[in-house]
Amino acid sequence: MTRGPYITADDLNLSGSKQQSLEQPERLTLKEARARFESQYLREALRRSKGNITHAAEEICITRSTFYSLMSKYGVDAEEY
C-alpha cells in the first residue's frame, strides 16, 4: 500500500541504483543497441517456441539458416530453452 495519495519509487521497490538507471538511461551506440535487441529477440522467440529453432525462425519471419547465423553471432544456445 502507498503511504499517501501518490505511488512512489519506494512503493514499487525502485529505490536506489535501479531508480537512477531509470532516470539516466545507458547510452549505447546504434550497433550495440541493435545487437542487444537482436539477441533478446532471438531468445524470446526460442523461449516461446520451447527451443524449436524452426518454429522460432518462422515466428519472426526469417529463414532457419539466418536464425542459426544469428544464434552463432550472439552465442545463443537453443538447448537452454
N, C-alpha and C positions, 0 to 999 in steps of 0.2 A: 504494500500500500504506500501511497505517497503521503508525505507529511504536510502537504499544502495543496493549493489549487493547481499546481503545475508539476509535471513529471520532470525530474532532474536526471542528470547522468548517474548519480548515486542510486536512484530508483531502478535504473537499468543495468547496474553494475558496470558502468562505463567510466569510472573514475580512474585517475592515474594515467599511465602511458597509453592505454587504449584511447582515452579521450583526446590526448594530444595528437595521436595519429589520425583521428577523425578531423581535427582542426587543421593539421598540416599534412596533406596527402604526400606520399612519397613521390618524388619526381623520377620519372623513367623516360628513357629515350623511346621513340616510336618502336624501334627494333625490340627493346626489352619488353615493352607493353604487349606487343604482338606475340612475342614468344610466351609470355605468361598466359595470355588469353588462349592461344592455341593449345598449349599444354593442358590447361584446365578444361578446355572444351573437349579434348580427346578423352581425358579422364572421366568427365561426366557422361559422355556417350558410352564409354566402356562400362561404367557403373550401371547405367540404365539398361544396357544390353547384357549385363551379368558376365562381362568378359568376352562376349561373342563379337569378334572383330568384323565379320561380315555384316551383322546387323548394325553395329555401331557405325560402320562406314556408310551403309545405306541410309541410316537415320540423318546423318549430316551431309548427305549427297556428295560424297567423294568416292573414288574407287578404292577398292581394298588395298591395291598396291600403294596408292598415295597415303592411305591410313597407316600402313606398315612403315613407310618412309618417315612420316611424322612421328610415329612411335619411337623409331630409332633415333631421330633427331633430338627428341626431348627425353629419352631414357624411360619411356613408359612401358611397363610390363603388364600385358593383359591378364596374366595369371593372378595378379593382385586383386582382380575384380571378380 
